[in-house]
Amino acid sequence: MFELFREMNWSLLGTLAIVSAVVAWAGDIIGMKLGKKRVTFLKLRPKYTSRIISVITGIGIALFTLLVISVASEPVRTALFSMNYVQNQITSLTAELQQNRTNIQEMELELFRSKGDVIEKQEELQILEEKLSAGTKNLKEARSELEKMTILKDKTEEEQKMLLEEKAILEQESKKLEASVTALKQEAEKLKADIQRLREGRIAALTGERLAQGVISGPESTAHQIDQAVDRLIGEAQALLAYRFGTKPESIKRPLVDKSSIDRAKSIISKTPGRYLLRLTALSNAVEGEPVMAELETYNSKLIFNSGDMLAEKDIKKGSSREDVEETLFIMLRDVNSRAVREGVLRDPLSGNVGSIDTSEFMQVIEYITNSKSDVRLRIFAAQDIYTEGPVKIRFKTN
């Protein structure tokens, strides 16, 4: 209610009140003066003339009020001068309002239907989301299973690759084993034949046995010189075989030397002149009456020990038994043998030794040490210059 009073145009109302009072006061003054002067209007009595003036004054007040309000307020002006237009507008707006209400009702109905559709769609959406969630879960499981299968596939492929490689290796080994078996069978047959021959006759040579050896040296050895050296070795081999059978060398068949080994020796010696060892060894077992199959081995010969080099040294306590002294000497000789081989002296293919000793000297040393009344220092020296081909000849020295 107080808002209504605040919204009222108090200045306009005050102006109307003052103007109306002034007009009424002026009309009253005019009416009184005309009444006193007995002035008539349209031949009417003064009393009626005064009333007419009052009426005219009231009409003037009303007209002035309308004029002021019309000037001050557009809605009043519109209501006074455009009433029909306003009524038409009201009618039109009322009809439009009614139509809008109808439309609103229809829209509300449509909205209600739409809400039902929305609820239905939301339910369908929820179902689809559940299906999507289940599908996503299944997809994750499928991907996980796919990753496992991929890893398993890679592992299987790797294992398959390894198996194929192992298969190839096994096939190669199988082929090698088959070749080895074949070679062993051939060797077994050969051994059987050799055994049979050995049973039927006396042994002339064993496989790998050294038949003869010699040294060839010079600034430049020719192929002819090498052939001469080979002939000398063949002659020495014949002499060895003849000695074994107690016959003359002329009655022994010449050993058959592998030609490729001779050519190889010529190639090595011609390329690098120097001191070389030529060794003739048996390629297979042979019996009396058949030629020995042999090959020529070539070694670079060099000086291993100078004459007088000390090869071993050992202090032996006095009072040692003969067995202990013999064992000590055998150990020293074995060490000398190992050292010589380690330094480059070639072993005998059958015995594995690199030299021999004088048995009488060996026994004298044992007797001397056994009977000695004091400790003995035993030394072993090289008896001569020792080369790659050997033999290792030694001498003992005691103090």
Secondary structure, 3 states (H helix, E strand, C coil): CHHHHHHCCHHHHHHHHHHHHHHHHHHHHHHHHHHHHCCCCCCCCHHHHHHHHHHHHHHHHHHHHHHHHHHHCHHHHHHHHCHHHHHHHHHHHHHHHHHHHHHHHHHHHHHHHHHHHHHHHHHHHHHHHHHHHHHHHHHHHHHHHHHHHHHHHHHHHHHHHHHHHHHHHHHHHHHHHHHHHHHHHHHHHHHHHHHHHHHHCCEEECCCCEEEEEEECCCCCCHHHHHHHHHHHHHHHHHHHHHHHCCCHHHCCCCEECHHHHHHHHHHHHHCCCCEEEEEEECCCEECCCCCEEEEEEEECCEEECCCCEEEEEEECCCCCHHHHHHHHHHHHHHHHHHHHHHCCCCCCCCCCCCCCCHHHHHHHHHHHHHCCCCEEEEEEECCCEECCCCCCEEEEEC
